[in-house]
Amino acid sequence: MKSMHNAFRRDISQIDDSVSRIARSGGDLTPILDRLHIMNIVLDYHARGEEEVVFPAVDKVAPMGIKAYVMDHRELDNMVGGLEGMRKSPDSLTTARATAVMASHLRIHLAKEDAFLYPALIERTPAGEQASMVGLMSKNVPPDKFPIVVQWAYPLLDLDDRVALTRGWMTLMPPQIFAGLKPLIRKSVGEAWVELARRIPGLDDK
């Protein structure tokens, strides 16, 4: 999941920087808020999967105040709702304040998950159960929305993150689900597919 977390971090940081520049120097917020809208769609799928699958699993093996993570998600929901409302009549200063707060909150939340939540899950949950969880989480994404997730994530990732995400999906997802994702990934990375396939033996065979 760290690769997806890196994609969220990079996207919200770039979005916040863009909104800040527009607030200082002027410009059109519409394309930036449209970009944020796409990120929020993926973030919602990701958060739903964590709440339905990951949080209960971690709570069983390493109780660590899962309610606090859920509270983080609800606060993100409030921030997303506010920013979605701004798309109707965006104000640069108000938007800049809102994206700055969301960027800070999201970075802190993701850092906590990376430092505590997912290590506990990986260390204390059998690999077979982890694979099952990835499959269950993927069901939160409607099949017709998978292109959105892939087209959003891969341009934000460096090669190492692309390798980690692709290898994780290929290994842990049900084969039929990954088979549907592979052409989307290939289209999204373009010529970089050659290096991606070189780094992941068997990718071209799956």
Rosetta blueprint (number, residue, H / E / L):
1 M L
2 K H
3 S H
4 M H
5 H H
6 N H
7 A H
8 F H
9 R H
10 R H
11 D H
12 I H
13 S H
14 Q H
15 I H
16 D H
17 D H
18 S H
19 V H
20 S H
21 R H
22 I H
23 A H
24 R H
25 S H
26 G L
27 G L
28 D L
29 L L
30 T H
31 P H
32 I H
33 L H
34 D H
35 R H
36 L H
37 H H
38 I H
39 M H
40 N H
41 I H
42 V H
43 L H
44 D H
45 Y H
46 H H
47 A H
48 R H
49 G H
50 E H
51 E H
52 E H
53 V H
54 V H
55 F H
56 P H
57 A H
58 V H
59 D H
60 K H
61 V H
62 A L
63 P L
64 M L
65 G L
66 I H
67 K H
68 A H
69 Y H
70 V H
71 M H
72 D H
73 H H
74 R H
75 E H
76 L H
77 D H
78 N H
79 M H
80 V H
81 G H
82 G H
83 L H
84 E H
85 G H
86 M H
87 R L
88 K L
89 S L
90 P L
91 D L
92 S H
93 L H
94 T H
95 T H
96 A H
97 R H
98 A H
99 T H
100 A H
101 V H
102 M H
103 A H
104 S H
105 H H
106 L H
107 R H
108 I H
109 H H
110 L H
111 A H
112 K H
113 E H
114 D H
115 A H
116 F H
117 L H
118 Y H
119 P H
120 A H
121 L H
122 I H
123 E H
124 R H
125 T L
126 P L
127 A H
128 G H
129 E H
130 Q H
131 A H
132 S H
133 M H
134 V H
135 G H
136 L H
137 M H
138 S H
139 K L
140 N L
141 V L
142 P L
143 P H
144 D H
145 K H
146 F H
147 P H
148 I H
149 V H
150 V H
151 Q H
152 W H
153 A H
154 Y H
155 P H
156 L H
157 L L
158 D L
159 L H
160 D H
161 D H
162 R H
163 V H
164 A H
165 L H
166 T H
167 R H
168 G H
169 W H
170 M H
171 T H
172 L H
173 M L
174 P L
175 P H
176 Q H
177 I H
178 F H
179 A H
180 G H
181 L H
182 K H
183 P H
184 L H
185 I H
186 R H
187 K H
188 S H
189 V H
190 G H
191 E H
192 A H
193 W H
194 V H
195 E H
196 L H
197 A H
198 R H
199 R H
200 I L
201 P L
202 G L
203 L H
204 D H
205 D H
206 K L
